[in-house]
């Protein structure tokens, strides 16, 4: 929780930094977090004005010297439920599905 609070504070505080792009601000925040927790590997990716940005810090595990990169696969565990729920709600809001319908209505016949 401290890490998240620190990150939010840093984002708000650094958003007022003069002359820094969003990419530079995000990179500086992540660099600070990684310097405080060097045992963690992390990757940050985002798109800003149609340009892709990737920032990678640390190694893939505590026992490895392999650095994380854009192709590193992270286990996300229970977070998939959050992503799935978010996508379902977005699809409903866009009129692409109704959460009251049966799932069979959206699956191919040979799947059922």
C-alpha positions as CSV (number, residue, x, y, z in Angstrom):
1,X,0.0,0.0,0.0
2,X,2.9,2.4,0.8
3,X,4.3,1.7,-2.7
4,X,1.0,2.6,-4.4
5,X,0.5,5.7,-2.2
6,X,4.1,6.8,-3.0
7,X,3.5,6.2,-6.7
8,X,0.3,8.3,-6.7
9,X,1.9,11.1,-4.8
10,X,4.9,11.0,-7.1
11,X,2.7,11.1,-10.2
12,X,0.7,14.1,-8.9
13,X,3.8,15.9,-7.7
14,X,5.8,15.3,-10.8
15,X,3.0,16.2,-13.2
16,X,3.8,19.8,-12.4
17,X,7.4,19.4,-13.3
18,X,8.5,22.0,-15.8
19,X,9.7,20.8,-19.2
20,X,9.4,17.1,-18.7
21,X,7.5,14.9,-21.0
22,X,5.1,12.3,-19.6
23,X,7.5,9.6,-20.6
24,X,10.3,11.3,-18.6
25,X,8.1,11.7,-15.6
26,X,7.0,8.1,-15.6
27,X,10.5,6.9,-16.1
28,X,11.8,9.0,-13.2
29,X,9.0,7.8,-10.9
30,X,9.7,4.2,-11.8
31,X,13.4,4.6,-11.4
32,X,12.9,5.9,-7.8
33,X,10.6,3.0,-7.0
34,X,13.0,0.5,-8.5
35,X,16.0,2.1,-6.5
36,X,13.9,1.6,-3.3
37,X,13.0,-2.0,-4.2
38,X,15.9,-3.3,-6.4
39,X,14.8,-6.9,-5.9
40,X,11.6,-6.2,-8.0
41,X,11.5,-6.5,-11.8
42,X,8.9,-4.3,-13.5
43,X,7.9,-3.2,-16.9
44,X,5.8,-0.2,-17.8
45,X,4.3,0.4,-21.3
46,X,2.0,3.1,-22.5
47,X,1.1,4.9,-25.7
48,X,1.2,8.7,-25.8
49,X,0.4,10.6,-29.0
50,X,0.6,7.4,-31.0
51,X,4.1,6.7,-29.8
52,X,4.9,3.5,-27.8
53,X,7.0,3.7,-24.7
54,X,8.6,0.8,-22.8
55,X,10.5,1.1,-19.6
56,X,12.0,-2.0,-17.9
57,X,13.7,-2.3,-14.6
58,X,15.4,-5.1,-12.8
59,X,15.7,-8.8,-13.4
60,X,13.1,-11.5,-14.1
61,X,13.6,-13.1,-10.6
62,X,15.7,-12.7,-7.5
63,X,17.9,-15.6,-8.6
64,X,18.3,-14.5,-12.2
65,X,20.6,-12.0,-13.8
66,X,18.4,-11.8,-16.9
67,X,17.0,-8.4,-17.3
68,X,13.2,-7.8,-18.0
69,X,12.3,-6.4,-21.4
70,X,9.2,-5.8,-23.6
71,X,8.8,-9.5,-24.1
72,X,8.9,-10.6,-20.5
73,X,5.8,-12.5,-19.5
74,X,4.5,-11.8,-16.0
75,X,2.1,-14.0,-14.1
76,X,-1.0,-11.9,-13.3
77,X,-3.0,-14.5,-11.4
78,X,-6.4,-13.2,-10.2
79,X,-6.1,-9.9,-12.1
80,X,-7.5,-11.6,-15.2
81,X,-10.9,-11.5,-13.4
82,X,-10.7,-7.7,-13.1
83,X,-9.7,-7.3,-16.8
84,X,-12.5,-9.7,-17.9
85,X,-15.1,-7.9,-15.8
86,X,-14.0,-4.5,-17.2
87,X,-14.2,-5.7,-20.8
88,X,-17.7,-7.2,-20.2
89,X,-19.0,-3.9,-18.7
90,X,-17.4,-1.9,-21.6
91,X,-19.0,-4.2,-24.2
92,X,-22.4,-3.8,-22.5
93,X,-22.0,0.0,-22.4
94,X,-21.2,-0.1,-26.1
95,X,-24.3,-2.2,-26.8
96,X,-22.3,-5.2,-27.9
97,X,-23.7,-7.6,-25.3
98,X,-26.3,-7.8,-22.5
99,X,-25.1,-9.3,-19.3
100,X,-28.6,-10.8,-18.8
101,X,-28.2,-13.0,-21.9
102,X,-27.0,-16.6,-21.8
103,X,-23.3,-17.1,-22.7
104,X,-24.4,-19.6,-25.4
105,X,-25.8,-16.7,-27.4
106,X,-22.3,-15.4,-27.9
107,X,-20.4,-18.7,-28.5
108,X,-20.2,-20.6,-31.9
109,X,-22.6,-23.6,-32.1
110,X,-19.7,-26.1,-32.3
111,X,-18.4,-24.8,-29.0
112,X,-21.5,-25.6,-27.0
